[in-house]
Amino acid sequence: MDFAPQDALKIYVGKRGGKPSFTQEKINQLIVSYALVYGEVIRLKGGDPFIFGRGLEEIFFAKKHGIDVEVIPGISSATGLTALNQISLTHRGIADGFWVLTASKKGNEFNRDLELAAQSNSTVVVLMGIGKLKEIAQAYLSEGRKDTPVLIIQNGSTLDEKILVADIGSIVYRALEEKIESPAIIVIGEVVEAYQQAENTYAVLSYLN
């Protein structure tokens, strides 16, 4: 935003769960109408607009109205926040891949793909999942995986960042205890234990020094 000209028209259309915001249809219309009036629009989005970001819908709508589109890629919180906290989503001998899922489908219905993910040994990253934390935990409990490590990053990359580490069996209680809220990402899998080992090793070395 600091690079925008002083006289540039700036319209906030950010979305937060459960709070008033522009509909996606209205945002699409704003992009087109302002592009036609001013000749150029920058649609600035957080993260990767193609991972639960409705980016393709906006591109379709703009092109349908004859507007050329250029995309400058963003970084998803799924990979960005984990990397910032030195969490490796894949690790030789521990996790050979990772899933990135949203907890809710259209209509706020629980994403049943998480039940499939719970059967996998790959790391699972859940975006927009705090409101469905009980259902996510139950998917793993149903597979007998109550000891699976879980890490939640709330307000990642900000001064208010909070990290909670627990296991599937206790995560719902611990999240309530620590007052964990959105926005947050949930990381599930054995790579969380590797992260803890690295943190504990650093803590011991710092103490010895």
C-alpha positions in Angstrom: 0.0 0.0 0.0 2.9 2.3 0.6 3.8 2.3 -3.1 0.3 3.4 -4.2 0.1 7.0 -5.4 -1.3 9.5 -2.8 -4.3 10.2 -5.0 -5.1 6.6 -5.8 -8.6 5.4 -4.9 -8.4 2.7 -2.2 -11.4 0.5 -1.3 -11.1 -2.0 1.5 -13.0 -5.3 0.6 -11.3 -7.6 3.1 -13.3 -10.5 4.6 -13.3 -11.8 8.1 -15.5 -14.7 9.2 -18.8 -13.7 10.8 -18.2 -10.0 10.2 -19.9 -7.7 7.6 -18.1 -7.6 4.3 -18.5 -7.2 0.6 -20.0 -10.2 -1.2 -17.8 -11.8 -3.9 -20.3 -10.7 -6.5 -19.9 -7.1 -5.4 -16.1 -7.3 -5.5 -16.2 -8.7 -9.0 -18.4 -5.8 -10.1 -16.1 -3.3 -8.5 -13.0 -4.7 -10.3 -14.7 -4.4 -13.6 -16.4 -1.0 -13.1 -13.3 0.7 -11.8 -11.1 -0.8 -14.5 -13.5 0.6 -17.1 -13.5 4.0 -15.4 -9.9 4.4 -14.4 -8.1 2.0 -16.9 -6.3 0.0 -14.2 -7.2 -1.8 -11.0 -4.9 -3.6 -8.6 -6.7 -6.3 -6.6 -4.4 -6.8 -3.6 -5.0 -10.0 -1.7 -3.3 -11.7 1.2 -1.6 -15.0 0.6 -2.1 -17.0 -2.6 -5.3 -15.9 -4.4 -5.6 -19.4 -5.9 -5.7 -21.3 -2.6 -9.3 -20.6 -1.2 -8.8 -17.1 -2.4 -11.5 -16.8 -5.2 -8.8 -15.6 -7.5 -10.0 -17.5 -10.5 -13.6 -16.3 -10.1 -12.4 -12.7 -10.3 -10.3 -13.5 -13.4 -13.2 -15.1 -15.2 -15.4 -12.1 -14.4 -12.9 -9.6 -15.6 -12.1 -11.4 -18.8 -15.8 -11.9 -19.5 -16.0 -8.1 -19.7 -12.9 -7.7 -21.9 -10.4 -6.8 -19.3 -6.8 -8.1 -19.5 -5.5 -9.7 -16.3 -2.0 -10.1 -15.0 -1.2 -12.1 -11.9 1.7 -11.5 -9.5 1.9 -14.7 -7.4 1.4 -14.6 -3.7 2.5 -16.9 -0.9 0.0 -19.1 0.9 -0.1 -19.0 4.7 0.1 -22.8 4.5 3.7 -22.7 3.3 4.7 -19.2 4.3 3.8 -19.2 8.0 5.1 -22.7 8.5 8.4 -21.8 6.8 8.7 -18.6 8.9 8.4 -20.8 12.0 10.9 -23.3 10.6 8.3 -26.1 10.3 9.1 -28.4 7.4 5.8 -29.8 5.9 7.8 -32.6 4.4 10.7 -34.4 6.0 12.6 -37.5 4.9 11.4 -40.5 6.8 8.5 -38.6 8.4 6.2 -37.1 5.8 6.5 -37.6 2.1 3.9 -35.0 1.2 1.3 -32.6 2.5 -2.4 -31.8 2.1 -3.8 -28.3 2.2 -7.5 -28.2 3.0 -10.2 -25.9 4.1 -12.4 -27.1 7.0 -15.6 -25.8 5.5 -17.3 -26.3 2.2 -19.9 -24.0 0.7 -22.8 -23.5 3.2 -20.4 -24.1 6.1 -20.6 -27.8 5.7 -17.7 -29.8 7.2 -15.2 -30.8 4.5 -15.3 -34.6 4.6 -12.0 -34.8 2.7 -10.4 -34.3 6.2 -11.6 -37.8 7.0 -9.5 -39.1 4.1 -6.6 -36.9 5.1 -6.7 -38.3 8.7 -5.9 -41.7 7.2 -2.7 -40.4 5.6 0.7 -40.2 7.1 1.3 -36.9 5.2 1.2 -33.6 6.9 -2.2 -31.9 6.8 -2.5 -28.1 6.9 -6.0 -26.8 7.5 -6.9 -23.2 6.6 -10.0 -21.5 8.1 -10.4 -24.4 10.5 -10.7 -23.0 14.0 -14.5 -23.0 13.9 -14.4 -26.7 12.9 -11.7 -27.8 15.3 -13.9 -30.3 17.1 -14.9 -32.0 13.8 -11.2 -32.0 12.7 -10.1 -33.7 15.9 -13.0 -36.2 15.7 -11.8 -37.2 12.2 -8.4 -38.2 13.6 -9.9 -39.7 16.8 -12.0 -42.0 14.6 -8.8 -43.3 13.1 -7.3 -44.0 16.5 -4.8 -41.1 16.2 -5.3 -39.2 19.5 -1.5 -38.9 19.9 -1.0 -37.2 16.6 0.8 -33.8 17.1 -1.0 -30.6 16.2 0.3 -27.1 15.9 -1.8 -23.9 15.5 -0.4 -20.6 14.4 -2.7 -17.7 15.2 -2.1 -14.2 13.7 1.0 -15.5 11.9 3.8 -13.2 11.0 2.4 -10.4 13.2 3.4 -9.0 16.6 0.3 -10.8 18.0 1.4 -14.2 16.7 0.6 -17.1 19.0 1.7 -20.7 18.6 0.0 -23.7 20.4 1.3 -27.2 20.3 -0.7 -30.1 21.5 -2.0 -33.5 20.3 -5.3 -34.5 18.7 -6.7 -35.8 22.0 -6.2 -32.5 23.8 -6.2 -29.8 21.1 -9.9 -28.7 21.4 -9.5 -28.2 25.2 -6.1 -26.5 24.8 -7.4 -24.2 22.1 -10.2 -23.0 24.4 -7.8 -22.7 27.3 -5.4 -20.5 25.3 -8.3 -18.5 23.7 -7.2 -19.4 20.1 -9.2 -17.6 17.5 -9.2 -16.9 13.7 -7.2 -16.1 11.7 -5.1 -19.2 12.2 -3.7 -22.3 10.4 -3.7 -25.8 11.8 -0.8 -28.1 11.1 -1.3 -31.8 11.8 1.3 -34.6 11.6 4.6 -35.9 12.9 6.5 -32.9 11.5 5.2 -31.0 14.4 7.1 -33.3 16.7 10.3 -32.7 14.7 9.6 -28.9 15.1 9.4 -29.4 18.9 12.6 -31.4 19.0 14.4 -28.6 17.1 12.9 -26.0 19.5 13.9 -28.0 22.6 17.4 -28.6 21.3 17.8 -24.8 20.7 16.5 -24.1 24.2 19.0 -26.5 25.8 21.9 -25.1 23.9 20.9 -21.5 24.8 20.7 -22.6 28.5 24.2 -24.2 28.3 25.6 -21.1 26.7 
